[in-house]
Amino acid sequence: MARKPIQAMEGSTFVSIANEITFGALEAGEINRVQAQQIFNRIRTVLEGNANSQYAPLRDTNDPAVPIDESVFPDHIICLEDGRSFRSLKRHLGETYGITEAEYRNRWKLPRDYPMVCEELSLKRKKNAKRQGLGKLD
């Protein structure tokens, strides 16, 4: 049987796949009967969601596109998913991969203070905010 891309599969195929995975986990003793229905529903939802997804898939590997310590520069930040350079990652991550900054940090085990905006843009925004009087209490 030739493999179809997930977008070409039908709903009944998703049910079959979810059923196989759930039954295998149940048989192996990894889950109990109460958990089985929840697991089944989640797997099916994920499969159906991927078939209709407008987002690019995340990297299958645990290795980033560039080394983490070589991804932050004063004028740009390199996305660990695809190696592309940006001044700010938020929009790229959301529009391309459908993930938040927190999910990105978690995925790559980045510290909470890992920048999502390059230093140059951050300073420009700070300067504009000061000029407009933002952040002052009357």
C-alpha positions, 0 to 999 in steps of 0.5 A: 500500500502506497503511503499518502500524505496526511492531507490526503487521508480521510477521517476514517483513516485517522480513526484507524490510526488513533485506534491502533496507537491507543490499543497498542499502548493499552495492550503494553500496559502504558495506559489504563482503560480510563485513559484510553478514551482520552488518549484516543480522542487526543491522537485523532484530534492531532491527526485531523488538525495536522491534515488541515494545518496551515503551518509548516511542520516543526523540525523532526530533529532535536538539533537546531538549525544553528547552534543556540550560542550562535543564534543571537546577534545585535541586529538579528536573531536566527530561528532555530527551526529553519535558520532564517534571520529576523529582527523579531521572532514572534510573528514568524513563529506564529505565522509559520509554525503556529507556536508561541514564544513560550512554546519555542523556548520550551521546545529548544530548552532556552532560558526564560530570558532568551531574546525574541527581539534583537538588541537593536530593535529592542533599543529602538522600541525603548527609545520610542517609548521614552520619547512618547512618555510611556511608562511614566506615572502621573 
